[in-house]
Structures are given as structure tokens and as C-alpha cells.
Amino acid sequence: SFSATWVGGGYINGTAEAVYVPGYGLAWAQAPIGYSLSLVLGGLFFAKPMRSKGYVTMLDPFQQLYGKRMGGLLFIPALMGEMFWAAAIFSALGATISVIIDINVNISVIVSALIATMYTLVGGLYSVAYTDVVQLFCIFLGLWISVPFAMSHPAVTDIGFTAVHQVHQAPWLGSINSLDIYTWLDNFLLLTLGGIPWQAYFQRVLSSSSATYAQVLSFLAAFGCLVMAIPAVLIGAIGASTAWNETEYGVPDPMTKKEADMILPIVLQYLCPVYISFFGLGAVSAAVMSSADSSILSASSMFARNIYQLSFRQNASDREIVWVMRITVFLFGASATAMALLASSVYGLWYLSSDLVYIIIFPQLLCVLFIKGTNTYGAIAGYLFGLVLRITGGEPYLYLQPLIYYPGCYPDENNIYTQRFPFKTLAMLTSFFTNIIVSYLAKYLFESGTLPPKLDFLDAVVARYSREHMDKATLVKSDNIVLNELAPVNPRHSLTLSSTFTNKEAFSYVDSSPELSNTEDN
């Protein structure tokens, strides 16, 4: 189930597409290594603090430290990421099924989404976990059975030769131009670090039996991610090594027809025997569908817990929360389906939302778990700075022109400027440091008296400071203190009755309060 956090339809199809596309190739297929590293880093640094503190969702630490309002703000990019991911999955699933049984894409999207939503509605996390196991088994078996048949097709040139020699198109190993190295690094960091702060991952971490178990499973899942990508890489290489005019697919090739994103189902359909292609395409469909259910469940669990329960209905029963989750599973599933049917650039929306997860949520997660002293003012400032820098950087996929032209930007074929500068990582780092600087500045201004306490309208510094000191103070009442809670008395500072009136040095000695005694001992 941990491996299935990322190993799904988008992962398999996207890896095959990256290897197939001329000029990119394996060098640009960053998802397998990027997401594997994200699972390793998640296991090393994030799984233990999140699981050991007993959080229920990824947003819990934010609401605990920064308050309900900030938790609600961070819910927006998290929800967008999950919803657009689910929509992109449904879109890919519809295309795959339409290839298999030759029906209208819209009908296949609706039927697939309905099935995924219904079993998630009924089974919850159990259905997600069990279908993940079936999904990985189907992918591994279905694709590995298909690869030898596709590779032995007469129209396919030896992939070892086409890896480094141009035959039907550029070598599928690909290369990274010196001009594109910063873009490559930016995208790689986005996948590696931006792959951590997802509820789809943390719902598996937080449901593990222990923190150590969650860490071990994260490491095993990273290995699983790499292994599962191998057949997808081979299928992409086969697609790049095929003379398509010698197959039933005909001319022009998938790249010219703008069907590169469907290269995996196309290879299975046209280069394998019928019975094998049905088996392989069924495996891909299972993979895609099982990826969608965890996204829908992630979005609904964050809403039910962090928005409905913690913000509106603190006294809601478990039964009520379960029903809210069921309703939102249906609503989010329907919304993702509508996006898959209506949005022409659903992948562009998902790219943008995943950027926001990397730029906004990741630095906030770092601060809330590892940086002491950050507060709501810093979190809001970091959120806004990151959001503004990302949007002003533009997005060619959505035909969004940049407002800030970083060094090296150039116009594409649609005259939309594309950035070569790693502005996404710049935005993430800006968000991170803005959070820290503004938090410490706000704390200094309020605690030094430069700003009056009444200006702390978010109760993030003054009220929190007071609460911390109230928690540390011992309120002595008639019955709220027991003997073992009393401060221990240092023997050399205790005075006997006889020495009280004879030892004058005792009165001129340092005050024997517990605090000063401890200081002196140290």
C-alpha cells in the first residue's frame, strides 16, 4: 500500500511517456527516482515525528501550532493537489478503457469513477489498502507478461541498439542539455521534496501500528517504486524503437498524433497478441483506478477531520465524522469526474497544484516539525510569498504568461514564456525563510513591548506565550498538589532549628530557591 502511494496509472503511463518522447528519454523520466527518494526522506525524517505524536491527518500539526484558520488555508492546496490528481487519473483511465473496449471516452470515465468512488465509500481505508495490493500485483504481472511479446514484434528494433543510436527517432536514453540542467534540477527537487507532504502518503504512515514500522515500510516502498517502474521504462523504449507504419496503428506515429501520453496502452494494444494486450491493459486500468481511490479518501478525511470537526463541530461523534467522510467521498469523486470530463488541461491544473504543495505545504511542514518558535504570522507570510512567486512565474501548460522573467526564459511555439531558472525551488526556499524571519520578528516585537498585545489579533504570540507559562506554573490550591510535586530542597541550604539563630551566614547566603540552587549546582 505504501508503494501504491505513487505507483499508479499516472506513474506508469508518465514514465513510459517520458522515455518515449524524442529529445527527453530516460534522462527525463524523473518520477521513479524522485518518488523513491521522497519515500526514503519521508521515512527518515517525517514518518516518526508524525506517527509518534498521534496525529490523524497531515494537517493536524498545522492546526495545533498555527490555529484553525491557517489549517484551513493549507487545506486548499492540499485539496487541490488530491482532486486534480484524481481528475488526471480518471482522464487517463477513460482513455485506457476506451482503447480496450472501443467505447466513448466520457462513458468510460464515468463508469470507472463510479466504481472507484463506490468501493471507497463502502470500504474506506481498508478498500484502499486491499485494492493497492491487488493493483501492484496486476501491474507487475500484467506488464511483465506483455513486455517479451511487445519486444519480439517484427516492427520493433533491438532496444539496446536504439538506446544510443537514432533509428526511428532520437535515442531513448535521452540527454540533458546544459541550458536545461536547472530545469531538470527544479523538477527533480519538486518530485523528491514535493512528494512528501501528501495526505495520501501520511494516511498510510499514521495508520501504521508504530512509528518504526512506518519508517521500515517507507524504505521498502521506495524499493518497490523503482522495481515497478522497470516494465514501464521498457515499454517506453519499445515505443521509441518501433516502426509504426509496419503495425496496425499505421501512420503517423503516436508522437505526431499527439498521443504520446497513451504510448503504454498503444504498445500493449498494437504490439502484443490480443489475449496478452487485454491482460496488460486490464492491469493498467486496475492500477489507474486504485490510484484514484486513495486521493479521494485523502481529500475527504482532511475535510472531515480538519475542517468539519476541528473548525465547526468539535463535539462530533465518530459516527457523524464517518458519515461526513462518506458524503465528501461521493462529492469529491463526482467533482474529480466532472473535472476529468470538462477541463481540457486537467494535467496542467495538477502540475500547478502539485507545485503549490511543494512551494507552500513542504516548507510549512518543515517549520512545524523541526523549527521551534514559528507562529501563525510567519506561516501566513510564507504562504503568500510562495503563492505569489509561483503564480508570477507563469505556467505554459495553462497558457499563463509569467509576470517575472527570470534569467534564461524563452518563448515556446505558442509564444508563452518558459522559465529555465529553478524558480519553483526559489519560491519554496523564500516561503521557508519568510516563515522563520516573520515569526521571530513578530515574537520579538510583541515580547519586547514594541507592539501592544492587543495587536496580536491571531493570538499567535501573546496568548500562546501566556498559555505556555500558565502550563509551567504550579497553581497551589487546597487539594491540587502532592508531596512528590514539591521542589526538592538542597541539603546544604537547609537550616536546622538550632543553627537558625546562631549561623549568621545563613541569612547573608544566596537565596535558596530551587531555581537558584539548580543554577549554582550547574
C-alpha positions in Angstrom: 0.0 0.0 0.0 2.9 2.4 0.7 4.4 1.7 -2.7 1.0 2.4 -4.2 1.1 5.9 -2.9 2.8 6.8 -6.1 2.8 3.6 -8.2 -0.4 4.0 -10.1 -1.7 4.9 -13.5 0.0 8.3 -13.7 3.3 6.9 -12.6 3.3 4.0 -15.0 1.9 5.9 -18.0 4.0 9.0 -17.3 7.3 7.0 -17.0 6.6 5.3 -20.3 5.7 8.6 -22.0 8.9 10.3 -20.7 11.1 7.5 -22.1 9.2 7.5 -25.4 9.2 11.3 -26.2 12.1 12.2 -28.6 14.6 14.6 -27.0 13.7 13.6 -23.5 14.1 9.9 -22.9 15.1 8.1 -19.8 17.2 11.0 -18.6 14.0 13.0 -18.1 12.0 10.1 -16.5 12.4 11.5 -13.1 9.4 10.1 -11.3 10.8 6.7 -10.4 13.9 8.0 -8.7 12.2 11.2 -7.4 9.3 9.5 -5.8 11.5 6.7 -4.4 13.7 9.3 -2.7 10.7 11.1 -1.4 9.6 7.9 0.4 13.1 7.4 1.8 13.2 11.0 3.1 9.7 10.7 4.4 10.7 7.6 6.3 13.9 9.1 7.6 12.7 12.5 8.8 8.9 12.8 8.7 7.2 9.4 9.5 8.5 9.2 13.1 7.5 12.6 14.4 4.1 12.5 12.7 3.3 9.0 13.9 4.7 9.2 17.4 2.7 12.4 18.2 -0.6 10.6 17.3 -1.8 12.9 14.5 -4.8 11.8 12.5 -4.2 13.7 9.2 -1.3 15.7 7.7 -2.9 19.0 8.6 -3.2 18.2 12.4 0.3 19.7 13.3 -0.5 22.9 11.4 -3.8 23.4 13.2 -2.2 22.6 16.6 0.6 25.1 16.2 -0.9 27.8 13.9 -4.6 27.5 14.6 -7.8 26.6 12.7 -7.6 29.5 10.2 -4.1 28.5 9.0 -5.1 24.9 8.8 -8.0 25.9 6.6 -5.6 27.9 4.3 -3.3 24.9 4.0 -6.2 22.6 3.3 -6.8 24.5 -0.1 -3.5 23.5 -1.9 -3.7 20.0 -0.3 -7.3 19.5 -1.5 -6.4 20.9 -5.0 -3.5 18.5 -5.3 -5.6 15.5 -4.4 -8.6 16.5 -6.5 -6.7 17.4 -9.7 -4.6 14.2 -9.2 -7.8 12.1 -9.1 -9.2 14.0 -12.1 -6.0 13.4 -14.1 -6.2 9.7 -13.1 -9.8 9.4 -14.2 -8.9 11.1 -17.5 -6.1 8.6 -18.1 -8.3 5.7 -17.1 -11.0 6.7 -19.5 -8.5 6.9 -22.4 -7.1 3.4 -21.5 -10.5 1.7 -21.2 -11.7 3.4 -24.5 -8.7 1.7 -26.2 -9.5 -1.7 -24.7 -13.2 -1.9 -25.5 -13.7 0.9 -28.1 -16.4 2.9 -26.3 -16.8 6.6 -25.8 -14.1 8.1 -23.5 -16.7 10.0 -21.4 -18.7 6.9 -20.7 -15.6 5.0 -19.6 -14.6 7.9 -17.3 -18.0 8.0 -15.6 -18.2 4.2 -15.1 -14.6 4.0 -13.8 -15.1 6.9 -11.4 -18.4 5.5 -10.2 -16.8 2.1 -9.4 -13.7 3.6 -7.6 -16.0 6.0 -5.6 -18.4 3.3 -4.6 -15.9 0.9 -3.2 -14.0 3.7 -1.4 -17.4 4.9 0.0 -18.1 1.4 1.4 -14.7 0.2 2.5 -12.7 3.4 3.4 -9.0 2.8 4.1 -9.5 -1.0 4.1 -10.7 -0.8 0.5 -7.7 1.4 -0.4 -5.2 -0.9 1.2 -6.5 -4.1 -0.2 -7.0 -2.7 -3.7 -3.5 -1.4 -3.6 -2.2 -4.9 -3.1 -4.2 -6.2 -6.0 -3.2 -3.2 -8.1 0.6 -3.8 -7.6 0.2 -7.5 -8.3 -1.8 -6.7 -11.5 0.8 -4.1 -12.7 3.8 -6.3 -12.0 2.3 -9.4 -13.6 0.4 -7.8 -16.4 3.2 -5.6 -17.7 5.9 -8.1 -17.3 3.9 -10.7 -19.3 3.4 -8.1 -22.0 7.0 -6.9 -22.4 8.5 -10.0 -24.0 5.7 -10.2 -26.6 6.0 -6.5 -27.5 9.8 -6.7 -27.7 9.6 -9.6 -30.1 7.3 -7.9 -32.5 8.8 -7.7 -36.1 8.4 -3.9 -36.2 10.5 -3.4 -33.1 14.2 -2.7 -33.4 16.5 -4.0 -30.6 16.1 -1.6 -27.7 19.7 -2.0 -26.8 20.7 -0.5 -30.2 18.1 2.3 -30.2 19.2 3.4 -26.7 22.3 5.1 -28.2 21.6 5.1 -31.9 19.0 7.1 -33.9 16.7 4.7 -35.9 13.1 5.8 -35.9 13.7 8.7 -33.6 16.3 10.1 -31.2 17.9 7.5 -28.8 15.5 6.7 -25.9 18.3 7.1 -23.3 17.9 10.8 -23.8 20.2 13.6 -22.7 20.2 16.8 -20.6 21.4 20.0 -22.4 23.5 22.4 -20.4 20.7 25.0 -20.8 18.1 22.7 -19.3 20.2 21.5 -16.3 18.5 23.9 -13.9 15.0 23.0 -15.1 15.9 19.3 -14.6 17.1 20.0 -11.0 14.0 22.1 -10.3 11.7 19.3 -11.5 13.7 16.7 -9.6 13.5 18.6 -6.3 9.8 19.1 -6.9 9.2 15.4 -7.2 11.5 14.4 -4.4 10.6 17.0 -1.7 7.1 17.8 -3.1 6.3 14.1 -2.9 6.4 14.1 0.9 3.6 16.4 2.1 0.7 14.5 0.7 -2.2 13.1 2.8 -2.2 10.0 0.5 1.3 9.2 2.0 0.6 10.3 5.5 -2.7 8.4 5.8 -0.6 5.3 5.4 2.1 6.5 7.9 -0.5 7.5 10.5 -2.4 4.2 10.2 0.7 2.1 10.8 1.0 0.2 14.0 4.1 2.1 15.1 6.5 4.8 14.0 9.3 2.4 13.4 7.0 0.2 11.3 6.0 3.3 9.2 9.7 4.0 8.6 10.5 0.5 7.5 7.5 0.4 5.2 8.6 3.7 3.7 12.0 2.3 2.8 10.6 -0.9 1.4 8.1 1.2 -0.7 10.9 3.2 -2.2 12.5 0.0 -3.5 9.0 -1.1 -4.7 8.7 2.1 -6.6 11.9 1.6 -8.5 11.1 -2.1 -9.3 7.6 -1.2 -10.6 9.0 1.4 -13.0 11.2 -1.1 -14.9 8.4 -2.5 -17.2 7.1 1.0 -17.9 10.6 2.1 -18.9 11.0 -0.9 -21.2 7.6 -0.3 -22.8 8.5 3.4 -23.4 11.8 2.2 -25.0 9.8 -0.3 -27.2 7.6 2.5 -28.3 10.6 4.6 -29.3 12.1 1.6 -31.2 9.0 0.7 -33.3 8.4 1.4 -37.0 4.7 2.3 -36.5 4.0 2.2 -40.2 4.6 -1.6 -40.1 1.9 -2.1 -37.4 -1.9 -1.9 -37.4 -1.5 1.5 -35.8 -0.3 2.9 -39.1 0.9 6.4 -39.8 1.5 9.0 -38.4 3.2 7.7 -35.3 1.8 8.4 -31.7 4.1 11.4 -31.3 2.8 13.1 -34.4 -0.8 12.2 -33.5 -0.2 13.8 -30.0 -0.9 10.5 -28.3 2.5 10.2 -26.6 0.7 10.2 -23.2 -1.0 7.0 -24.3 2.1 5.2 -25.5 1.8 2.4 -22.9 -1.7 1.3 -23.8 -0.9 1.7 -27.5 2.2 -0.6 -27.3 0.1 -3.2 -25.4 -2.8 -2.9 -27.9 -0.8 -3.0 -31.2 2.4 -4.9 -30.4 1.0 -7.8 -28.3 -1.3 -10.7 -29.2 -5.0 -9.9 -28.3 -5.2 -12.1 -25.2 -2.0 -10.6 -23.9 -3.0 -7.0 -24.6 -6.3 -7.4 -22.8 -4.4 -8.7 -19.8 -1.9 -5.9 -19.8 -4.4 -3.2 -20.4 -6.6 -4.6 -17.6 -3.5 -4.3 -15.3 -3.1 -0.7 -16.3 -6.8 0.0 -15.7 -6.6 -1.6 -12.2 -3.5 0.5 -11.4 -5.2 3.7 -12.5 -8.4 3.0 -10.6 -6.6 2.2 -7.4 -4.6 5.4 -7.5 -7.8 7.4 -7.6 -9.4 5.9 -4.5 -6.6 7.0 -2.2 -6.7 10.6 -3.4 -10.5 10.8 -2.9 -10.2 9.3 0.6 -7.3 11.6 1.5 -9.3 14.7 0.5 -12.4 13.6 2.4 -10.5 12.6 5.5 -8.8 16.0 5.7 -12.1 17.8 5.2 -13.9 15.7 7.8 -11.2 16.0 10.4 -9.6 19.4 9.9 -12.4 21.5 8.5 -15.7 19.9 9.8 -14.7 18.5 13.2 -11.9 20.9 14.4 -13.4 24.1 13.0 -17.2 23.6 13.2 -18.2 20.5 15.3 -15.6 19.8 18.0 -18.0 17.5 19.8 -19.0 15.5 16.8 -19.2 11.8 17.4 -17.1 9.2 15.4 -20.3 8.0 13.7 -21.0 11.6 12.5 -17.5 12.0 11.2 -17.7 8.7 9.3 -20.9 9.9 7.6 -19.3 13.3 6.7 -16.4 11.3 5.2 -18.8 9.2 3.2 -20.7 12.2 1.8 -17.5 14.0 0.9 -16.1 10.9 -0.8 -19.1 11.0 -3.1 -18.9 14.7 -3.6 -15.1 14.8 -4.3 -15.4 11.8 -6.5 -18.2 13.5 -8.5 -16.1 16.7 -8.7 -13.0 14.9 -9.9 -15.1 13.1 -12.5 -16.5 16.4 -13.7 -13.0 17.9 -14.0 -11.8 14.9 -16.0 -14.7 15.4 -18.4 -14.8 19.2 -18.7 -11.3 20.5 -18.1 -9.2 20.5 -21.2 -5.9 20.8 -19.4 -6.5 18.8 -16.2 -2.9 17.7 -16.2 -1.9 21.4 -16.3 -4.1 22.0 -13.2 -2.5 19.1 -11.5 1.0 20.3 -12.3 0.2 23.7 -10.8 -1.4 22.3 -7.7 1.5 19.9 -7.1 3.8 22.9 -7.4 1.7 24.6 -4.7 2.1 21.5 -2.4 5.9 21.7 -2.9 6.1 25.5 -2.6 3.6 26.1 0.2 3.0 22.9 2.3 6.5 21.4 2.3 8.3 24.5 3.9 5.4 24.8 6.4 5.7 21.2 7.3 9.5 21.6 7.8 8.8 24.6 10.1 6.0 23.0 12.1 8.0 19.8 12.8 11.6 21.0 13.1 11.9 24.8 13.6 10.9 25.9 17.1 9.4 29.4 17.5 7.5 29.7 14.2 4.0 31.1 14.5 0.9 32.0 12.5 2.2 35.3 11.3 5.2 33.7 9.7 3.1 30.9 8.3 0.7 33.3 6.6 3.6 35.4 5.2 5.4 32.3 3.9 2.2 31.1 2.3 1.6 34.3 0.5 5.2 34.8 -0.7 5.4 31.3 -2.0 2.0 31.6 -3.8 2.8 34.9 -5.4 6.2 33.8 -6.6 4.8 30.6 -8.1 1.9 32.3 -10.0 4.1 35.2 -11.3 6.5 32.5 -12.7 3.8 31.5 -15.3 2.7 28.1 -16.4 3.0 27.2 -20.1 0.6 24.2 -19.7 -2.2 26.6 -18.7 -1.0 29.3 -21.2 -0.2 31.5 -18.2 2.3 34.2 -19.1 4.9 35.0 -16.4 5.0 38.4 -14.7 8.6 37.9 -13.5 11.0 36.9 -16.2 13.9 35.0 -14.6 17.3 34.7 -16.4 17.2 32.2 -19.3 13.4 32.4 -20.0 12.4 31.9 -23.7 9.1 31.8 -25.7 7.8 28.4 -26.8 5.8 27.7 -30.0 2.7 29.3 -28.5 4.7 32.4 -27.6 4.3 31.6 -23.9 7.5 32.3 -22.0 9.0 29.2 -20.3 11.4 29.6 -17.3 14.8 27.8 -17.3 15.7 29.3 -13.9 14.7 27.0 -10.9 12.0 29.5 -9.8 9.9 26.8 -8.0 12.7 25.9 -5.7 13.4 29.6 -5.2 9.7 30.1 -4.3 9.9 27.2 -1.8 13.0 28.5 -0.1 11.6 32.0 0.0 8.4 30.6 1.7 10.5 28.7 4.2 12.8 31.6 5.2 9.9 34.1 5.2 8.1 31.9 7.7 11.1 31.8 10.1 12.0 35.5 9.8 8.5 36.9 10.1 7.8 34.5 13.0 10.8 35.6 15.0 10.2 39.3 14.1 6.6 39.1 15.3 7.7 37.3 18.5 10.4 40.0 19.2 8.1 42.9 18.5 5.4 41.6 20.9 7.6 40.3 23.7 9.8 43.5 23.7 6.7 45.7 24.0 7.3 47.4 20.7 3.8 46.3 19.6 1.0 46.3 22.2 -0.6 42.9 23.0 -4.0 44.0 21.5 -2.4 44.0 18.0 -1.9 40.2 18.3 -5.2 39.6 16.6 -4.3 36.0 15.7 -3.4 35.1 19.4 -0.2 33.6 18.0 2.4 35.3 20.2 1.0 36.9 23.4 -1.8 34.5 24.1 0.4 31.5 23.3 3.3 32.9 25.5 0.8 33.3 28.4 -0.5 29.8 27.9 3.0 28.2 27.9 3.8 30.0 31.2 0.5 29.0 32.7 1.2 25.4 31.8 4.6 25.6 33.5 3.4 27.4 36.6 2.2 25.4 39.7 -1.2 26.7 40.8 -1.2 25.9 44.6 -4.8 25.2 45.8 -6.1 23.3 48.8 -6.0 19.9 47.0 -4.1 20.1 43.8 -0.6 19.4 44.9 1.0 16.3 46.2 4.3 15.8 48.1 6.3 14.4 45.2 5.4 17.5 43.1 7.2 19.8 45.6 10.6 21.2 44.6 13.4 19.2 46.2 15.3 21.0 48.9 19.1 21.2 48.6 20.5 19.7 51.8 23.4 22.2 52.1 20.9 25.1 52.0 18.5 23.6 54.6 18.8 25.1 58.1 18.3 23.3 61.4 16.4 25.0 64.2 19.5 25.5 66.4 21.5 27.0 63.6 18.8 29.4 62.6 19.7 31.7 65.5 23.5 31.0 65.6 24.7 30.8 62.0 24.5 34.4 60.8 26.0 33.4 57.4 22.8 31.6 56.6 21.0 35.0 56.3 23.6 36.5 54.1 23.8 33.3 51.9 22.4 33.2 48.4 18.6 32.8 48.2 18.0 29.0 48.4 15.1 28.9 45.9 15.1 25.7 43.8 15.8 27.7 40.6 18.9 29.4 42.0 20.1 26.2 43.7 20.0 24.4 40.4 21.8 27.2 38.7 24.5 27.2 41.3 24.9 23.4 41.1 25.3 23.6 37.4 
